[in-house]
Amino acid sequence: MRITLPLLKMWNLQTALAILGTLCLTSISGYKNGKVEKSCESMMPEHHSQPNTTASPYTLTVNARKFSPGDNIRVALSGSEHFEGFLIQARDATNPDGPAIGSFTLVDPEISQRLTCNSIEGSAVSHTSNAKKTEIQVIWKAPSNAPPTVQFLATVLAHYKIFWLKLPGPVISQGDVTPAPSQSTTIMSTNSASTSILPQPFTSEGCGVSKSCLIDPVSCNPSVDTNCFFLSYSTLDQTVSFELSGPAEGYVSFALSKDKWMGDDDTYLCINDEGRVSVEAAYTAGRTYPEVSSKSVLTDVGWRVSDGVIQCKFSRSIYTPQDPVRFSLNNSYYLFVAHGTAEYGMIHRHMRQPLISSHHQIITGPPEILTGSRSPLLMKYHGALMLIAWMLAGSTGKLMAAYFKPDWPEQTLFGQKIWFQVHRMLMSLTVFLTAVAFVFPFVYRGKWSTRAGVHPYLGCTVMILAFCQPIMAAFRPAPDSSRRWIFNWLHWGVGNAAEIIAVVSMFFGIRQQSLLLPYPWTTGVLSAFVVWTIVLKLVLKLHKHNVITKGSGKEDELPVLSDTSEDVSWDTKFRVAVLAVFVLGNSAFCISLLASIGDI
């Protein structure tokens, strides 16, 4: 048996959570309106916090201990303290993890509602709002196929983060059947891992000797360095133990992945909830919020929060048949480590670049200190060069050809008109930067990216169009040729198509997982750049068609474009002023996006 984990580090991965369990009263699921059918099986609130293990101030009572099919049993949930939410079910007393049975009738529809669990209408009852209450009563009707003994279970939410899970209620029985003993202890130990507070921080001592470690920065020690990201794992018999540590406001996590992409991964989350850490196993399907498992596969759970650093440990078996979505630890995976902020149960998405490490055999391989190469730095270069090429060089070069041909007619630059030389140099730079940037994703991936959506197709189109421009220019007809108009239209059309597709590709590119920039801020910056470019080009277009001109200075005359050299000089100055504003604005937008790339 062996497991190899090529480690891939992903910083500040933006994810969010739902906390599910396998206990008995559907948790409040974060819904104030009590529509919590998705928690029917587990009865666990999706509040990514652990259930309260102290004595509960709430009790379930019934008005009868014996029943027959078709009987109505009054069930009351009450407490010495207020509660905001609840979920009540009846289940087979010998199988408290089984489905809800029977159906409920409401006593007060204003504060309670029926839910459909296990395809049985009214088989559970929950709150209608988060209004405070101290008692709720409902009527349970025994079904014709009721088991010999039935137990009522309730999840009670005192407040968003404070709840008791699957509180055991009375056991009622049919005829002369002896009621089964309370299953509260069994329920808790089956569905939630016992946790402890770590007495001291993790240490890098023993890395490469008794455990394998991924450390960033290299050689940092989590016991003394609050900026150290640390993951270790060691194997004993059929169990693998993990230690995870890192500075974060909300959570640290890691995921086992079968490839270099986030999605369809076995994920483990350590979430700081107001000083208490919940440790959860989850699954990510695509680039979506992790779905926390309702099956408990983690043991020996511990946590610690100090100086802004979240630390947690846990163990899990190599094989987890009770939770088939968990990956077997007898295979080879990539490892993603993430951290971020969490507010109101949602992890904000600020994804960082991955650190790719070497393969390592966890079960049979010797302990190692794992390091990696920052190959995704190539994707930073790719994004930066494309932004410079099309937000600065390309857009400015096209502007020169479109609006500056009349200017400086008697002056030359290296033997050619000024506008032409500037246009040619900027567009050549655009093609060069595009070509260099085009290579980086292939070097990084090593193959065609099948999971990057439409972005690589748009990029290839831009590359082809960009290369067509200098080829067409090299074979263009003379200015007085009868075929010159064909070149003019093709050159204009291909250039505009390349610029438009490049901008569209940038919108898709900033959301690529390998270069995921902060959203929606960077999308707003890019949108503002597009609007800015259109507005200034419109100003030059209006000036070109004499809509914007220098006035004559006489009140009884309309502004017209004069033929005097003074007015021609004014037109040139106007265009140069717009060009300067255009370049400065584009530079500001480009620098903002480059700064975002530098931060990831």
C-alpha positions in Angstrom: 0.0 0.0 0.0 1.3 3.4 -0.7 0.2 7.0 -1.3 2.1 9.6 -3.2 1.1 13.2 -2.7 2.6 15.6 -5.3 2.0 18.7 -3.2 0.5 21.7 -4.8 0.0 24.8 -2.7 -2.8 27.1 -3.3 -2.8 30.3 -1.3 -5.9 32.1 0.0 -8.2 29.8 -1.9 -11.5 31.3 -2.0 -14.1 28.7 -1.0 -17.1 28.6 1.2 -18.7 26.0 3.5 -21.7 24.1 4.5 -21.6 22.0 7.6 -23.5 18.8 7.5 -23.6 15.9 10.0 -25.2 12.5 10.4 -27.3 13.2 13.4 -31.1 13.4 13.8 -32.9 16.8 13.7 -32.3 18.6 10.4 -30.1 21.5 11.2 -31.2 24.9 10.6 -29.1 24.9 7.4 -28.5 28.6 7.9 -32.1 29.3 6.9 -34.1 31.6 9.1 -37.3 30.4 7.4 -36.7 26.8 8.5 -36.7 25.3 5.0 -34.0 22.8 5.9 -34.9 19.7 3.9 -31.3 19.2 2.8 -30.5 18.4 6.4 -33.2 15.7 6.8 -30.7 12.9 7.1 -28.1 14.5 9.3 -30.1 17.0 11.3 -26.9 19.1 11.3 -27.1 22.9 10.9 -25.0 24.2 8.0 -23.3 26.8 10.3 -19.8 25.3 10.1 -19.6 25.1 13.8 -19.5 22.1 16.2 -22.6 21.2 18.2 -22.7 22.1 21.9 -21.6 19.3 24.1 -22.7 20.8 27.4 -25.9 19.9 29.2 -28.9 21.1 27.1 -31.5 23.4 28.6 -34.1 21.8 26.3 -36.2 18.7 26.7 -38.6 16.7 24.5 -41.8 15.3 26.2 -44.7 13.2 25.0 -48.2 12.5 26.3 -48.0 8.7 25.9 -45.5 5.9 26.2 -47.5 3.4 24.2 -49.0 3.7 20.8 -50.7 1.8 18.0 -50.6 2.5 14.3 -52.8 5.6 13.6 -52.5 7.0 17.1 -51.8 10.7 17.6 -49.0 11.5 20.1 -48.5 15.1 21.4 -44.8 16.1 21.3 -43.5 19.1 23.1 -40.1 20.8 22.9 -39.5 23.2 25.7 -36.6 24.8 27.6 -35.5 27.1 30.4 -33.9 29.3 27.8 -35.1 30.8 24.5 -34.4 29.0 21.2 -34.6 30.4 17.7 -34.7 27.3 15.5 -35.5 23.6 15.8 -36.0 20.4 13.8 -38.0 17.5 15.2 -38.2 14.0 13.8 -39.3 10.5 14.9 -37.1 7.6 14.0 -36.7 3.9 14.7 -35.3 3.7 18.3 -33.1 0.8 17.2 -31.7 2.8 14.2 -31.4 6.5 15.1 -29.4 7.1 11.9 -32.3 5.8 9.8 -35.0 7.8 8.0 -37.7 9.8 9.6 -41.0 7.9 10.1 -44.6 9.0 10.6 -46.0 12.4 10.0 -46.7 15.5 12.1 -49.7 17.8 12.4 -49.2 21.4 13.4 -50.6 23.0 16.6 -49.4 26.5 15.9 -48.7 27.1 12.1 -47.3 30.6 12.9 -44.1 29.2 14.6 -43.9 25.7 13.1 -44.1 24.1 9.7 -44.0 20.6 8.2 -41.1 19.4 6.1 -40.9 16.5 3.6 -38.1 14.1 4.5 -37.6 10.6 3.1 -40.3 11.5 0.5 -42.9 11.5 3.4 -44.8 14.8 3.6 -44.8 16.1 7.2 -42.3 13.6 8.5 -40.3 16.5 10.1 -41.2 19.8 11.6 -39.2 23.0 11.9 -39.4 26.7 12.8 -40.9 29.4 10.5 -38.6 32.2 11.6 -35.8 33.0 14.1 -38.2 34.5 16.6 -37.3 33.5 20.1 -39.5 30.9 21.7 -39.5 28.7 24.8 -42.0 25.9 23.7 -43.3 24.3 20.6 -46.0 21.5 20.4 -46.8 19.3 17.5 -48.9 16.1 16.9 -47.2 13.0 15.6 -49.3 10.3 13.8 -48.0 6.8 14.0 -47.8 5.1 10.5 -49.2 1.7 9.8 -45.7 0.3 9.3 -44.2 1.9 12.4 -41.4 -0.1 14.0 -41.9 -1.6 17.5 -40.1 1.3 19.2 -39.9 5.0 18.1 -37.7 7.7 19.5 -38.2 11.5 19.0 -35.1 13.5 18.2 -34.6 17.3 18.0 -31.9 19.7 17.0 -32.3 22.9 18.8 -30.7 26.2 17.8 -30.3 28.7 20.6 -28.5 31.1 18.3 -26.6 30.9 15.0 -23.5 29.4 16.5 -25.0 27.7 19.5 -27.0 24.5 19.0 -27.5 21.0 20.4 -27.6 18.2 17.9 -30.1 15.3 17.9 -31.2 15.7 21.5 -32.7 12.3 22.4 -36.4 12.4 23.4 -38.7 9.8 24.9 -38.9 6.3 23.4 -42.4 5.1 22.8 -43.4 1.5 22.0 -46.2 -0.6 20.6 -48.1 -3.0 22.8 -45.9 -4.9 25.2 -42.6 -4.1 23.5 -39.9 -3.0 26.0 -38.5 0.5 25.0 -34.9 0.6 23.9 -32.4 2.4 26.0 -31.4 6.0 25.1 -29.1 6.3 22.1 -27.7 9.7 22.9 -24.2 8.6 23.7 -24.0 6.3 20.7 -25.4 8.9 18.3 -22.8 11.5 19.4 -19.8 9.2 19.1 -20.9 7.8 15.8 -21.4 11.1 14.0 -19.0 13.6 15.4 -15.3 13.3 16.1 -14.3 14.1 19.6 -12.1 17.2 19.7 -9.4 18.6 22.1 -7.5 21.8 22.4 -3.9 21.4 21.5 -1.6 22.3 24.5 1.2 23.7 22.3 1.8 24.6 18.6 3.1 22.2 16.0 6.8 22.0 15.3 8.9 21.2 12.3 11.1 19.0 14.4 11.0 15.5 13.1 10.3 16.6 9.6 12.1 14.2 7.2 12.6 11.8 10.1 9.3 10.7 11.6 7.0 12.7 9.4 6.8 14.3 6.0 6.3 18.1 5.8 5.4 20.8 3.4 6.7 24.1 4.7 6.5 27.6 3.2 8.6 29.6 3.5 11.3 27.0 3.4 12.8 26.0 6.7 10.2 28.0 8.8 9.0 26.5 12.1 5.3 26.8 12.9 6.1 26.7 16.7 7.8 30.1 16.5 7.0 31.7 13.1 3.5 33.1 12.8 3.9 33.5 9.0 4.7 29.8 8.5 2.4 27.6 6.4 2.9 24.0 7.5 1.4 20.6 6.6 2.7 17.3 7.9 1.6 13.7 7.7 2.7 10.4 9.1 1.4 6.9 8.8 0.8 4.3 11.5 -0.8 1.0 10.5 -3.9 1.8 8.5 -4.2 5.4 9.7 -2.7 8.7 8.4 -2.3 11.6 10.8 -2.3 15.2 9.5 -1.1 18.5 11.0 -2.1 21.8 9.3 -1.1 25.3 10.4 -1.1 28.7 8.9 -1.9 32.4 9.5 -5.5 33.1 8.5 -8.5 35.1 9.7 -11.1 32.5 8.8 -9.8 29.1 7.7 -6.9 26.9 6.5 -7.6 23.9 4.4 -6.1 21.4 2.1 -7.4 19.1 -0.6 -6.3 15.9 -2.3 -6.6 16.3 -6.0 -6.2 13.9 -8.9 -4.9 16.7 -11.1 -3.5 20.2 -10.9 -7.0 21.8 -10.9 -9.3 22.5 -8.0 -12.5 20.5 -8.4 -13.6 17.0 -7.7 -11.3 17.0 -4.7 -11.2 15.4 -1.2 -11.1 18.5 1.1 -10.3 19.1 4.8 -11.2 22.3 6.5 -10.2 24.0 9.7 -12.5 26.9 10.3 -12.1 29.5 13.1 -15.5 30.3 14.4 -15.0 33.0 17.0 -12.1 31.3 18.7 -13.3 27.8 18.3 -12.1 25.7 15.4 -14.3 23.2 13.6 -12.5 20.4 11.6 -14.5 19.0 8.7 -14.1 16.7 5.8 -15.7 18.0 2.6 -15.8 17.5 -1.1 -15.5 20.1 -3.9 -17.3 19.4 -7.1 -15.8 21.9 -9.6 -15.2 25.5 -8.5 -18.0 25.5 -6.0 -18.4 25.8 -2.3 -17.2 22.6 -0.5 -19.9 20.3 0.6 -19.2 19.1 4.1 -19.6 15.4 4.6 -22.4 14.1 6.8 -20.2 11.1 7.6 -17.6 11.3 10.4 -14.3 9.9 9.2 -11.9 11.9 11.3 -10.5 10.8 14.6 -8.1 12.3 17.1 -9.2 15.8 16.2 -7.4 18.7 17.9 -7.1 22.5 17.3 -5.5 25.6 18.5 -5.8 29.4 17.7 -3.1 31.8 18.8 -1.6 35.0 17.4 -3.7 34.8 14.2 -2.6 31.3 13.4 -5.0 28.4 13.0 -3.7 24.9 13.8 -5.6 21.7 13.6 -4.8 18.0 13.5 -6.8 14.8 12.7 -6.4 11.3 11.6 -8.3 9.2 9.1 -8.1 5.7 7.8 -6.5 4.9 4.5 -9.8 3.5 3.3 -13.2 5.0 4.4 -16.0 2.7 3.1 -18.5 4.5 5.3 -17.9 7.7 3.2 -17.2 6.6 -0.4 -16.5 10.2 -1.6 -13.3 10.3 0.5 -10.3 9.3 -1.6 -8.3 6.2 -0.7 -4.9 7.2 0.6 -3.4 4.4 -1.3 -3.1 6.4 -4.5 -1.2 9.4 -5.9 -2.6 12.9 -5.5 -1.8 16.5 -5.7 -2.3 18.6 -2.6 -3.8 22.0 -2.5 -3.3 24.1 0.7 -5.6 27.2 1.1 -6.3 29.9 3.6 -8.7 32.9 3.7 -11.3 34.8 5.6 -14.7 33.5 6.6 -17.7 35.6 7.4 -21.3 34.6 8.1 -20.6 31.0 7.1 -19.1 31.9 3.7 -15.5 31.7 2.7 -14.5 34.6 0.5 -12.7 33.7 -2.7 -9.2 35.2 -2.8 -7.2 32.4 -4.5 -3.4 32.4 -4.5 -1.0 30.7 -6.8 -0.1 27.1 -6.2 3.3 25.7 -5.1 4.0 22.4 -6.9 6.1 19.9 -5.0 7.5 16.5 -5.8 5.8 13.2 -5.5 6.1 11.4 -2.2 4.9 8.0 -0.9 3.1 8.7 2.3 2.5 5.1 3.4 5.6 3.3 2.2 7.9 6.2 1.3 10.5 7.6 3.7 9.7 10.8 5.5 10.8 13.9 3.6 10.8 17.7 3.8 8.9 18.6 0.7 9.8 21.7 -1.4 8.5 22.9 -4.7 9.1 25.1 -7.7 6.8 28.0 -8.3 5.9 27.0 -11.8 2.7 29.1 -11.8 4.9 32.1 -11.8 4.9 31.5 -15.5 1.1 32.2 -15.4 1.8 35.6 -13.7 4.2 36.4 -16.6 1.6 35.3 -19.1 -1.1 37.6 -17.6 1.2 40.5 -17.1 2.6 40.4 -20.7 -0.8 40.1 -22.2 -2.1 43.1 -20.2 0.9 45.2 -21.3 0.5 44.1 -24.9 -3.1 44.9 -25.4 -3.9 47.6 -22.8 -0.9 49.7 -23.6 1.1 48.9 -26.7 -1.7 47.6 -28.9 -4.3 50.1 -28.0 -1.9 53.1 -28.4 -0.5 51.8 -31.7 -4.0 51.5 -33.2 -4.8 55.0 -32.0 -1.8 56.4 -33.8 -2.8 54.8 -37.1 -6.4 55.9 -36.8 -6.1 59.5 -35.9 -2.5 60.9 -36.2 -1.8 60.6 -39.9 -2.4 64.3 -40.6 0.1 65.4 -37.9 3.7 66.3 -38.4 3.6 66.0 -42.2 7.1 67.5 -42.7 8.8 65.6 -39.9 10.2 62.0 -40.0 11.4 59.4 -37.6 14.1 57.1 -39.0 13.1 58.1 -42.5 9.4 57.5 -42.1 6.4 59.6 -40.9 6.2 59.8 -37.2 2.8 58.2 -36.8 3.8 55.3 -39.0 7.0 54.6 -37.0 5.3 54.8 -33.7 2.5 52.6 -34.9 4.9 50.0 -36.3 7.1 49.9 -33.2 4.1 49.6 -30.8 2.3 46.9 -32.9 5.6 45.0 -33.3 6.0 45.1 -29.5 2.4 43.9 -29.2 3.0 40.9 -31.4 6.3 40.1 -29.6 4.8 40.3 -26.1 1.8 38.3 -27.2 4.0 35.6 -28.7 6.1 35.3 -25.6 3.1 35.2 -23.3 1.5 32.7 -25.5 4.2 30.1 -24.8 4.0 30.3 -21.0 0.7 28.4 -20.5 2.0 25.5 -22.6 5.3 25.4 -20.6 3.3 25.5 -17.3 0.7 22.9 -18.3 2.9 20.8 -20.5 -0.1 20.2 -22.8 -3.3 21.7 -24.0 -5.5 22.9 -21.2 -8.9 21.1 -21.4 -10.4 22.7 -18.4 -9.8 26.4 -19.0 -13.0 27.0 -20.9 -13.0 29.3 -23.9 -9.9 31.3 -22.8 -7.2 29.3 -24.6 -9.3 29.2 -27.8 -9.6 33.0 -27.7 -5.9 33.3 -27.0 -5.0 31.2 -30.0 -7.2 33.3 -32.2 -5.6 36.4 -31.0 -2.1 34.9 -31.6 -3.1 34.0 -35.2 -4.6 37.4 -36.0 -1.6 39.2 -34.4 0.8 37.3 -36.7 -1.3 37.9 -39.7 -0.8 41.7 -39.3 3.0 42.0 -40.0 2.7 39.4 -42.7 0.1 41.4 -44.5 2.0 44.6 -43.9 5.1 43.0 -45.5 3.3 42.2 -48.7 1.0 45.3 -48.9 0.6 47.0 -52.3 2.0 50.4 -53.0 -0.1 53.4 -51.9 -1.2 54.1 -55.4 -2.0 50.5 -56.3 -5.6 49.6 -57.4 -5.5 46.8 -54.8 -4.4 49.0 -51.9 -8.0 49.2 -50.6 -8.1 45.4 -50.1 -5.1 45.6 -47.8 -6.5 48.7 -46.0 -9.7 46.9 -45.1 -8.1 43.6 -44.2 -5.5 45.4 -42.1 -8.1 47.4 -40.3 -10.5 44.5 -39.9 -7.9 42.0 -38.6 -6.5 44.6 -36.2 -9.8 45.5 -34.7 -10.8 41.8 -34.4 -7.6 41.0 -32.7 -8.0 43.8 -30.2 -11.7 43.0 -29.4 -11.0 39.2 -29.0 -7.9 40.1 -26.8 -10.1 42.1 -24.5 -12.7 39.4 -24.3 -10.0 36.9 -23.6 -8.7 39.1 -20.7 -12.1 39.0 -19.1 -12.0 35.2 -19.1 -8.3 35.1 -18.2 -8.6 37.0 -14.9 -11.0 34.3 -13.8 -8.8 31.4 -14.7 -7.9 29.2 -11.7 -4.2 29.4 -12.5 -4.4 33.2 -12.3 -7.5 33.9 -10.3 -7.5 37.7 -9.5 -9.7 39.2 -6.8 -13.4 39.3 -8.0 -15.3 41.4 -8.7 -12.7 44.2 -8.3 -10.5 43.3 -11.2 -13.5 42.7 -13.5 -14.6 46.2 -12.6 -11.2 47.6 -13.5 -11.1 45.9 -16.8 -14.7 47.0 -17.6 -13.7 50.6 -16.7 -10.7 50.3 -19.1 -13.1 49.3 -21.9 -15.4 52.2 -21.2 -12.5 54.6 -20.9 -11.0 53.5 -24.3 -14.4 53.8 -26.1 -15.0 57.3 -24.7 -11.6 58.7 -25.7 -11.7 57.1 -29.1 -15.2 58.6 -29.5 -13.7 62.0 -28.7 -11.1 61.7 -31.3 -13.6 60.4 -33.8 -15.9 63.4 -33.2 -12.8 65.7 -33.6 -11.8 64.0 -36.8 -15.3 64.7 -38.3 -15.2 68.3 -37.2 -17.8 67.9 -34.4 -15.2 69.0 -31.9 -13.3 72.0 -33.3 -11.6 75.2 -32.3 -14.0 78.1 -32.4 -13.5 81.3 -34.4 -13.8 83.5 -31.4 -16.8 85.4 -32.8 -20.1 84.9 -31.1 -22.1 85.0 -34.4 -20.1 82.2 -36.0 -20.4 78.4 -35.5 -17.2 76.6 -34.5 -15.5 75.4 -37.7 -12.1 73.9 -38.5 -10.0 76.6 -40.0 -7.4 76.1 -42.7 -4.8 78.3 -41.1 -1.6 76.8 -39.8 -2.5 78.1 -36.4 -5.7 76.0 -36.4 -3.9 73.0 -37.7 -1.4 73.3 -34.9 -4.3 73.5 -32.4 -5.8 70.2 -33.9 -2.4 68.5 -33.4 -2.2 69.8 -29.9 -5.7 68.6 -29.1 -5.0 65.1 -30.4 -1.7 64.9 -28.5 -3.4 66.0 -25.4 -6.1 63.3 -25.8 -3.3 60.8 -26.6 -1.5 61.7 -23.3 -4.7 61.3 -21.3 -5.4 58.0 -23.1 -2.0 56.6 -22.3 -2.0 57.8 -18.7 -5.5 56.3 -18.1 -4.6 53.0 -19.7 -1.4 52.9 -17.7 -3.4 53.4 -14.5 -5.8 50.5 -15.3 -2.9 48.3 -16.4 -0.8 49.0 -13.3 -3.8 48.2 -11.1 -4.2 44.8 -12.7 -0.5 44.2 -12.6 -0.5 45.0 -8.9 -3.2 42.4 -8.4 -1.1 39.8 -10.2 1.8 40.7 -8.0 -0.2 40.2 -4.9 -1.3 36.6 -5.6 
